[in-house]
Amino acid sequence: MYAKEYLLQHITAPPTLTELAAIAGTNTFKLKNGFKELFNNTVFGYLSDTRLEKAQGLLLAGMPVKEVADRLGYSSVQHFSTTFRKKFSVPPGKLYR
């Protein structure tokens, strides 16, 4: 699905749902329903999960928490840490080696 690929290419500064629908040549209703059907997740749920999985890999590879948050486009280290902890039940600092 083109929308997914576009979203992944622009992971640090994703488009709005309306922009993504226009880029994919559809409307927001079809985009949301199609995405949910194909990936069993919302558009931005998928984006969030992908960013967090990428963050986990970067932390395990030794990248500092602040750098991971910056690289993946989080608005702040605190926002990143809170989101990461919710998904993985561990603060990102525990994974950084």
VOGU-3710 file (C-alpha; in Angstrom, 3 decimals, decimal comma):
1> myakeyllqh> 0,000/0,000/0,000  1,464/3,317/-1,102  0,164/5,186/1,959  2,136/2,878/4,265  5,347/3,298/2,286  4,935/7,077/2,206  4,268/7,122/5,942  7,427/5,111/6,625  9,519/7,360/4,366  8,293/10,394/6,325
11> itapptltel> 8,346/8,818/9,772  9,911/11,823/11,493  7,476/14,357/10,008  4,371/12,452/8,930  1,608/14,084/6,912  -1,868/14,641/8,331  -4,524/12,061/7,576  -6,054/14,365/4,961  -2,668/14,939/3,312  -1,883/11,226/3,320
21> aaiagtntfk> -5,253/10,409/1,748  -4,637/12,969/-1,016  -1,124/11,609/-1,626  -2,537/8,072/-1,843  -5,300/9,226/-4,185  -8,212/8,374/-1,917  -10,356/9,961/0,761  -9,783/9,783/4,509  -12,670/7,355/5,085  -11,291/4,806/2,605
31> lkngfkelfn> -7,739/5,324/3,846  -8,673/4,722/7,492  -10,827/1,682/6,732  -8,352/0,165/4,268  -5,433/0,670/6,621  -7,312/-0,917/9,516  -8,305/-3,871/7,339  -4,809/-4,457/5,927  -2,673/-3,765/8,999  -5,130/-4,294/11,864
41> ntvfgylsdt> -4,213/-0,871/13,206  -5,068/2,776/12,656  -2,792/4,860/10,446  -1,199/6,663/13,360  -1,276/3,605/15,617  0,818/1,842/12,975  3,131/4,850/12,741  3,566/4,982/16,511  4,270/1,247/16,785  6,809/1,443/13,960
51> rlekaqglll> 8,593/4,436/15,489  8,773/2,746/18,884  10,111/-0,507/17,445  12,749/1,462/15,556  13,569/3,352/18,772  13,989/0,079/20,645  16,512/-1,117/18,067  18,464/2,155/18,193  18,589/2,086/21,999  19,786/-1,519/22,018
61> agmpvkevad> 22,460/-0,528/19,483  23,767/2,057/21,950  22,220/5,315/20,777  21,472/7,788/23,611  17,814/8,400/24,492  17,850/12,071/23,468  19,346/11,251/20,084  16,732/8,538/19,458  13,919/10,924/20,374  15,327/13,612/18,065
71> rlgyssvqhf> 16,001/11,217/15,200  12,471/9,797/15,243  10,765/13,181/15,451  9,401/13,182/18,991  8,550/16,640/20,312  10,521/16,058/23,524  12,530/13,427/25,339  9,822/13,306/28,026  7,089/12,607/25,461  9,232/9,893/23,882
81> sttfrkkfsv> 10,016/8,329/27,272  6,362/8,278/28,320  5,242/6,747/25,031  8,058/4,188/25,082  7,292/3,168/28,666  3,594/2,685/27,833  4,413/0,299/24,979  7,301/-1,674/26,459  6,688/-1,304/30,240  10,275/-0,156/30,705
91> ppgklyr> 11,811/3,313/30,396  14,047/3,812/27,353  17,039/4,559/29,563  17,020/0,940/30,734  17,713/-0,255/27,169  20,466/2,230/26,377  23,833/0,550/26,864
//
